Amino acid sequence: MESVGVRSRPTWIRGEAFIDGDEIVLVESAAERYSAFDSEHSLRLLVDLGNLAKVGQIVKREKTLGCQVTDARRAVEFSKDHGFLWHGPRQLGSGVFRENLEKWCVAGIELTVTTAMYAKIKEGQEEPEPSAEPIRRYLRMWRDAGLFKHISLPDDDNDLLEYACIQLAERISRGMADCTPTFSAACGLLKDGIKVGGAGDFRFGNDPNSLVGAANYQLASLVSRKKLVRECEECKEMFIPEDPRQRYHPKCGARKRQRERRQKLKAESSL
């Protein structure tokens, strides 16, 4: 069999973009190819893609949920950091770097729901007496909103947890539908022109055809390793805590402490 030789790690395209009606358009002449999907980038991608839900507000469609775009600036910033969701290196030169903003928002909502499902399952397991109540409340909320319109939630806690775990796995699997698993010798991979590793070192990875697939793959990795994902108690966005006791983004935690300090000083000065 002919050797494939040394090859680069998967890449994606990112760069400046602008809004044109209900679409976001990449300035292809200024786009850059970057080495994507390493663990550090994938964690940022997972959080940032979920936060694309904030591009708009949720609206009910006839058969599903949609999104009314209200803050396209988030999409422009996302394009600078990560690129477009479904257009990557394969589309360079085609002149079709346009994507629908509502679809970006819906992709963010779908990933946020999936990530929060996992966070609520873990939250119940962390309680002194393991409980299905956090995930029960969360599924009821979305059922009432119309996302899980036809579900019947089991009354038994264990049955509900099993049901939620199966739904979580199916949602992540659908999100990874366009991913291609890879297994490579590290000495046959380049990152920034340098070999990733030496002989005897191997990498099991993923070559996604979209950023949606890449984010779901990263979420699957976190879930399978039972890593924590939480909703920040200050800004309500999802984040990956570095410490099990962490309840806020670092910036949100600092903001909360500053606010509480100002309130304390104000209370003391009024005495």
LINTABEL-V998738 format. One record per helix or strand of 2 or more residues. SS is the DSSP state (helix for helix, strand for strand). FROM is the first residue (numbers start at 1). TO is the last residue. Records with the same first field share a line. If there is no record, write none. Layout:
SS->FROM-TO / FROM-TO
This chain:
strand->7-8 / 11-14 / 17-20 / 23-26 / 32-35 / 56-60 / 65-69 / 98-100 / 179-185 / 189-191 / 194-195 / 202-208 / 230-231 / 238-239
helix->28-30 / 39-55 / 73-81 / 89-91 / 101-126 / 133-145 / 157-175 / 186-188 / 211-224 / 250-269
